[in-house]
Amino acid sequence: MKQREINTILMTYGFMLSDESVRKDHIDAIQTAAPSAKLVITRSKADWEQQKDEIGPRVDVLFGMNPGQWHQKLPNLRWSQQLGAGADWLSAYTDFVNSDVILTNASGVHGIPISEHILALMFALSRKIHDSVRNQTLHEWDRRGNLGEIEGSTMGLLGVGAIGSKTAQKAKALGMKVLGYRRNPGQSDPNVDEMFGPEGLNDLIARSDWVVLTVAATPETDGLIGENQLRAMKPSAYIINIARGKVIDEEALITALREKWIAGAGLDVFAREPLPGDSPLWDMKNVIITPHFAGATPYYIDRLMDIFTENLRRYQAGEPLINVVNKTLGY
C-alpha cells in the first residue's frame, strides 16, 4: 500500500475521553505519531456543533465520536477509531457500512479486566460469596450450602476473540477444561481443548459447567441462548454473560433460574439497561448482577492510545491497520 498523509485528526471528548482522562503524554504521542497532521479536540457536543461546518470537511481521521451519526458532516473521513470493542451500532447506519471508511475498534483493551471479571463472578458463584455478603448485612452466621471448586470443571466459552482468548488462558491456568465456540471453528486457540461451530452449540453447552458468553453482538448472536440452550445446560451449571444482553432470551433465562433448570447466573449486561427496577433478576438469590462495567480499568485510555498511535504510524506508512472491523459482519 502507498503512503498516506493525514490532514486533520478530530478527537471528540465524551463518555471516556476528557481533560481528566487524556493526559499531555497522550496528546504528545498522537502528535509524534502524525507530526504533519493538525489535531483538533472538541470537548462537548456544543463545541462540535459550533465547529462542524468549518472543520468537518478537513477531517480524515476520527477518534472518539460515533462516525455513523456524523458521517455526512465528515465528507473526507478515511478512518475512524472507536473507543469500544463492540460495533453493534453499525446496523443503524447503512450509509456508513457501505462507505470506504476504515473502522478500527479497541479490541485488546478489555482482555485483562473482562477476563478477571468473568473469573470473579465464577469464584463468587462457586464459593457462594454473594450469599455470605447478604448474610453479613443481616448479621447472620449461616454455614449451609454446597460450595464448589473451579479447578477440574469445564468452561464452555462462546466467542474466542481477544477477550475469549484471554479468558481461556486464565481458565487453563486454573486447571479447567475449555471448550470454545466460533463462527469458524477451524480457527484454533492454544488454550482451547476443543473448538465447536454453530452446529455443535448444544453439545458444547451440555458438557459445560460454566457457559461463558463473550461473543460479538451481531444479528447472528441475537437470541443465541434461548430456551433450548438453557434446557441443554446441566442443572448444576452456571451462565456468565459479559457480551450483550440480547445474546440471551432474558424471559427464558428468568424461567430457567426460577425453575432451577440451571444453578445460577453472573450477569453484567441486560436486554434493557439500566436493568429496570421491577426485573425479577434483582431479587434472585442465584444471580449476581453487575452494572455493565466488566471492561472498566484504570489503564483503558493508555491501552487505547497505544492502539491508536500504532495505527497512525501504520496508516501513514501504508501498512494494514490492526483491529479493523468488518462493517458488514459487525466485528
NORURDA-V5570 format. One record per pair of residues at least 4 apart in sequence whose ideal C-beta (glycine too) atoms are under 8 Angstrom apart, sorted by the first residue. I is the first residue (numbers start at 1). J is the second residue. D is the distance in whole Angstrom. If there is no record, write none. Layout:
BEGIN
i=(I;I)
j=(J;J)
d=(D;D)
END
This chain:
BEGIN
i=(1;1;1;2;3;3;3;4;4;4;4;5;5;5;6;6;6;6;6;6;6;6;7;7;7;7;7;7;8;8;8;8;8;8;8;8;8;9;9;9;9;9;9;9;9;9;9;9;9;10;10;10;10;10;10;10;10;10;10;10;11;11;11;11;11;11;11;11;11;12;12;12;12;12;12;12;12;13;13;13;13;13;13;13;13;13;14;14;14;14;15;16;16;16;16;17;17;17;17;17;17;18;18;19;21;22;22;22;23;24;25;26;26;26;26;27;27;28;29;29;29;30;30;30;30;30;30;31;31;31;32;33;33;33;33;34;34;34;34;37;38;40;40;40;42;42;42;43;44;45;46;47;48;48;51;52;52;52;53;55;56;56;56;56;57;57;57;58;59;59;59;60;60;60;60;61;61;61;61;61;61;61;62;62;62;62;62;62;63;63;63;64;64;65;65;65;66;66;66;67;67;67;67;67;67;67;67;68;68;68;68;68;68;69;70;71;71;71;71;71;71;72;77;78;78;78;79;79;79;79;79;79;79;80;80;80;80;81;81;81;81;81;82;82;82;82;82;82;83;83;84;84;84;85;85;85;85;85;85;85;85;86;86;86;86;86;87;87;87;87;87;87;87;88;88;88;88;88;89;90;90;90;90;90;90;91;91;93;94;95;96;96;97;97;102;102;103;103;103;104;104;104;104;104;104;104;105;105;106;106;106;106;106;107;107;107;108;108;108;108;109;109;109;109;109;109;110;110;110;110;110;110;111;111;111;111;111;112;112;112;112;113;113;113;113;113;114;114;114;114;114;114;114;114;115;115;115;115;115;115;116;116;117;117;117;117;117;117;118;118;118;118;118;118;118;118;119;119;119;119;119;120;121;121;121;121;121;121;122;122;122;122;122;122;123;123;123;124;124;124;124;124;125;125;125;125;125;125;125;126;126;126;126;127;127;128;128;128;129;130;130;130;131;131;131;131;132;133;134;134;135;135;135;136;148;149;150;150;150;151;151;151;152;152;153;153;153;153;154;154;154;154;154;154;154;154;155;155;155;155;155;155;155;155;155;155;155;156;156;156;156;156;156;156;156;156;157;157;157;157;157;157;157;157;157;157;157;158;158;158;158;158;158;158;158;158;158;158;159;159;159;159;159;159;159;159;159;160;160;160;160;160;160;160;160;160;160;160;161;161;161;161;162;163;163;163;164;164;164;164;164;165;165;165;166;167;167;167;168;168;168;168;168;168;169;169;170;171;171;171;172;172;172;177;178;178;178;179;179;179;179;179;179;179;179;180;180;180;180;180;180;181;181;181;181;181;181;181;181;182;182;182;182;183;183;183;184;185;185;185;185;186;187;188;188;189;196;196;196;196;200;201;201;201;202;202;202;202;203;204;205;205;205;205;206;206;206;208;208;208;209;209;209;209;210;210;210;210;211;211;211;211;211;211;212;212;212;213;213;213;213;213;213;213;213;213;214;214;215;215;215;215;216;216;216;216;217;217;217;217;217;217;217;218;218;218;218;219;220;221;221;221;221;222;222;223;223;223;223;224;224;224;225;225;225;225;225;225;225;225;226;226;226;226;227;227;227;227;227;228;229;230;230;230;230;230;230;231;231;233;233;233;233;233;234;235;235;235;235;236;237;237;238;238;238;238;238;239;239;239;239;239;240;240;240;241;241;241;241;241;241;241;241;242;242;242;242;243;243;244;245;245;245;245;245;245;246;247;248;248;248;249;250;250;250;250;251;252;253;253;254;254;254;255;255;256;256;257;257;257;257;257;257;257;257;258;258;263;264;264;264;265;265;265;266;266;266;267;267;267;267;267;268;268;268;268;268;268;269;269;270;270;270;270;272;273;274;275;275;275;275;275;277;280;281;281;282;290;295;296;297;299;300;301;302;303;304;305;306;307;307;307;308;309;310;310;311;311;311;311;312;313;313;314;314;314;314;315;315;320;325;325;326;326)
j=(318;319;320;318;316;317;318;78;315;316;318;36;37;316;34;36;37;60;61;312;315;316;37;38;58;59;60;76;37;38;39;40;55;58;59;60;61;30;34;37;38;39;40;59;60;61;62;63;312;40;41;42;55;59;61;62;63;64;65;74;17;22;30;39;40;41;42;63;64;17;41;42;48;62;63;64;65;17;18;19;22;41;42;43;44;64;18;45;64;65;83;21;83;300;301;21;22;63;64;83;301;22;43;43;301;26;27;301;27;28;29;30;301;302;305;31;39;32;33;305;309;34;39;305;308;309;312;35;37;39;309;309;310;312;313;39;61;312;316;61;58;51;55;59;47;48;51;47;48;49;50;51;52;65;55;56;70;73;73;59;70;73;74;75;74;75;76;76;74;76;77;76;77;78;79;77;78;79;80;81;312;315;67;74;77;79;80;81;80;81;308;81;83;69;70;80;70;82;89;71;74;77;80;82;96;101;103;89;90;92;93;95;96;93;74;77;93;95;96;99;101;95;101;100;101;102;101;102;103;104;311;315;321;101;102;103;104;104;105;307;308;311;87;103;104;105;106;325;106;304;105;106;295;105;106;107;109;110;162;163;295;105;216;217;244;331;103;105;216;325;327;330;331;216;217;218;244;330;93;96;97;103;325;327;330;219;330;97;98;99;101;327;327;328;321;324;324;325;327;307;311;321;322;323;324;325;323;325;110;303;304;307;323;161;162;323;162;303;307;323;295;297;300;303;304;307;114;162;163;294;295;297;115;162;163;165;166;116;166;297;299;117;294;295;296;297;118;163;166;167;214;242;294;295;119;163;166;167;169;170;120;170;121;242;268;290;294;295;122;167;212;214;240;242;266;294;123;167;170;171;174;124;125;240;266;268;288;290;126;150;210;238;240;266;127;129;150;128;129;130;266;288;129;130;238;263;264;266;288;147;148;149;150;147;148;132;145;147;133;134;285;288;135;142;145;285;136;137;138;285;140;141;142;140;153;153;174;175;176;174;175;176;175;176;176;177;209;210;176;177;178;179;207;208;209;210;167;168;171;176;177;178;179;208;209;210;212;179;181;204;205;207;208;210;211;212;164;167;168;171;178;179;180;181;192;212;214;164;181;201;204;211;212;213;214;215;224;243;163;164;181;182;213;214;215;216;243;164;165;168;180;181;182;187;189;192;195;214;165;214;216;331;166;167;214;242;168;180;189;212;214;169;189;191;170;171;212;214;172;178;180;189;191;192;173;191;174;176;178;191;176;178;191;193;191;192;193;192;193;194;195;196;204;207;208;185;189;192;194;195;196;185;195;196;197;200;201;204;215;187;195;196;197;197;198;220;197;195;196;197;200;195;195;192;195;195;200;201;203;204;204;205;224;229;206;228;229;232;207;208;211;229;232;233;232;233;234;233;234;237;234;236;237;238;237;238;239;240;225;233;237;238;239;240;239;240;242;224;225;239;240;241;242;243;247;248;242;243;221;224;243;247;221;243;330;331;221;222;243;244;246;247;330;222;329;330;331;330;224;243;244;246;247;246;247;246;247;248;249;229;247;248;229;230;239;247;248;249;252;253;230;248;249;252;231;249;252;255;256;232;233;239;252;253;256;261;262;256;261;237;239;256;261;262;262;260;261;262;263;263;262;263;262;263;264;265;266;248;253;262;265;266;265;266;267;245;247;248;265;266;267;268;269;268;269;294;295;247;269;269;250;269;270;271;272;273;271;269;252;253;271;253;254;270;271;281;255;256;257;265;258;280;281;259;261;261;262;261;262;264;265;281;284;286;287;280;284;286;286;287;288;286;287;288;287;288;290;281;287;288;289;290;289;290;291;292;293;294;273;292;275;279;281;292;276;292;291;279;281;282;289;291;282;284;287;289;289;294;300;300;303;303;304;305;306;307;308;309;310;311;322;323;312;313;314;322;315;321;322;323;316;317;319;319;320;321;322;319;321;324;330;331;330;331)
d=(4;7;7;5;6;6;5;8;6;6;6;7;8;7;5;7;4;6;6;7;7;6;7;7;6;8;5;8;6;5;8;6;7;4;5;6;7;7;6;5;7;5;7;8;8;5;8;6;8;5;8;7;7;4;7;5;7;8;7;8;7;8;8;7;7;5;8;5;5;7;8;5;6;8;7;4;4;5;5;8;8;7;7;5;7;7;8;8;6;7;7;6;5;7;7;6;6;8;5;7;7;7;8;7;5;5;7;7;7;6;6;7;7;8;5;6;7;6;6;6;5;7;6;7;7;6;7;6;8;6;8;4;8;4;5;8;8;5;7;7;8;8;5;8;4;4;6;5;7;6;6;7;6;8;5;5;7;5;8;6;8;4;5;7;8;6;6;7;5;7;6;5;6;5;7;8;7;5;8;7;8;7;6;7;6;7;4;7;8;5;6;8;6;7;6;8;7;7;6;6;7;7;4;8;6;7;7;6;7;7;3;8;4;7;6;7;7;6;5;7;7;8;5;8;6;7;7;4;8;7;8;6;7;6;7;5;7;5;8;7;5;7;7;7;7;5;7;8;6;7;7;6;8;5;5;5;7;6;7;8;8;8;7;5;7;8;7;6;8;5;8;5;6;8;4;7;7;6;7;7;6;8;8;6;5;7;7;6;6;6;7;7;5;6;6;6;7;4;6;7;6;5;7;5;6;7;5;5;7;8;5;6;7;7;5;5;5;7;7;7;8;8;6;4;6;7;5;7;6;8;4;8;6;5;5;7;4;6;7;7;8;6;7;6;6;4;6;5;8;7;8;6;5;5;7;7;4;4;8;5;6;8;7;6;7;7;4;8;6;5;6;8;6;6;8;7;6;8;6;8;8;6;6;5;3;8;6;8;6;6;6;7;7;7;6;7;7;8;4;5;7;6;8;7;5;8;5;6;6;7;4;7;6;5;7;6;5;6;6;7;8;5;6;8;6;7;6;7;7;8;4;7;5;8;8;7;6;8;6;6;4;7;6;7;6;8;4;6;7;4;8;6;6;5;5;7;8;8;5;5;7;5;7;6;7;5;6;5;7;5;6;7;3;7;5;7;5;6;6;8;6;7;5;7;7;5;7;8;4;8;8;7;7;5;7;5;7;8;7;5;7;8;7;4;3;7;7;4;6;7;4;7;5;8;5;6;7;8;7;7;7;7;7;6;5;8;6;7;8;8;4;7;6;7;7;6;7;6;6;5;7;6;4;5;7;5;7;4;5;7;6;6;5;5;6;5;5;7;7;5;8;7;5;6;6;8;6;4;7;5;7;8;8;5;8;8;6;6;8;6;6;8;7;7;7;7;7;5;6;4;7;8;7;7;6;7;4;7;7;5;6;6;8;7;6;7;6;5;7;6;6;5;5;6;5;7;7;7;8;6;7;7;5;7;7;6;8;6;8;6;6;7;5;7;8;5;8;8;7;7;7;4;7;4;5;7;6;6;5;7;5;6;7;8;6;4;6;8;7;4;7;7;7;7;6;4;6;8;8;7;8;8;5;5;7;7;7;8;6;7;5;8;5;7;7;6;4;7;8;8;7;8;4;5;6;7;4;8;8;6;7;8;6;7;4;6;6;8;6;5;7;8;7;5;8;7;7;7;7;5;6;6;7;5;5;6;7;7;7;6;5;8;7;4;8;7;6;6;7;8;5;7;6;5;6;4;8;5;6;5;7;5;4;4;7;7;6;8;8;5;8;7;6;7;5;8;7;6;6;7;6;5;7;6;8;4;5;8;7;7;6;8;5;6;6;8;8;6;3;6;8;7;5;8;8;5;8;7;6;7;6;7;8;5;8;6;7;4;7;5;5;8;8;8;6;6;7;5;7;7;7;8;7;6;5;6;7;7;8;7;8;6;6;6;7;7;6;6;6;6;7;6;6;7;6;7;6;5;6;8;7;6;8;4;7;5;7;8;6;7;7;6;7;7)
END
